[in-house]
Amino acid sequence: MRLFRRNKEPEAAVAQDTLETSLVIRSPTNKTFPSGIKLLHSPTSVPDTVVDIVFVHGLTGDREKTWTACYASEPWPKTLLPSELPTARVLTFGYDACVVDWRGLCRRVALLTMRGIC
């Protein structure tokens, strides 16, 4: 009996823009979410850029939703930082932050256990 199977579908579709590299990844829960670097703000002229500030979400987070209040339309680093740090380039980075679909895993383990008992 084999518990782990190789997924036959491609895991990511790559999309590239000028200053944004993005991957759309299908997580174990079959949800898709943005991944990679996204530019939130760049100084008007590139030579004026003094520092890059990159926001990275935590587990079960999202590269934009983590930084966006429920009543806001845009992430706060995009709306607040440019006025305070005009020479900073502001970016956010997303990755597969899904820890595990533990409900599905528990269900499969329970079924396998029952098959072994019966």
Secondary structure, 3 states (H helix, E strand, C coil): CCCCCCCCCCCEEEEECCCCEEEEEECCCCCEEEEEEEEEECCCCHHHCCEEEEEECCCCCCCCHHHCCCCCCCCHHHHHHHHHCCCEEEEEEECCCCCCCHHHHHHHHHHHHHHHHC
